[in-house]
C-alpha cells in the first residue's frame, strides 16, 4: 500500500471523504465499479469540525457522534486506508482522529 499523500486536494489541504465529489471519491478510494457510499456525506461538519471554534467538550461530543456513525459505514475500511495515505491533521476518519489513525492496527478496522 502506498504511504504517499494522495493527490485529491485543494492546494495543500487534503479533503475529508465527506467533502469529496463522486469523481474525487472514486479516485481517492481507487474504486472500480460502484463508488463507495460514505455516511459522513450526510453531515460533513460532524466529521470535519465546524467553521467556528469549539470547546474541548463540544469537540469530544462531536467526535463521539462521528465515531458512532463511522461504525456502520460501508466505506469504513476504504476510509481508514485513505486516511493512512493522506495523513490528515484534523477530522474523524473511519471512526479515528488523526492521532489514532496510525496507532490503530489495520486489522482492527472492520
Protein Blocks (a to p, Z undefined) as FASTA:
>chain_A
ZZbdcfbdghjaccdfklpcfklmmmmnopghjadddfklmmmmlmnopfbdcdfklmmm
mmmmmmmmmmmpcklmmmmmmmmmnopaedjeehiafklmmmpcfklpZZ
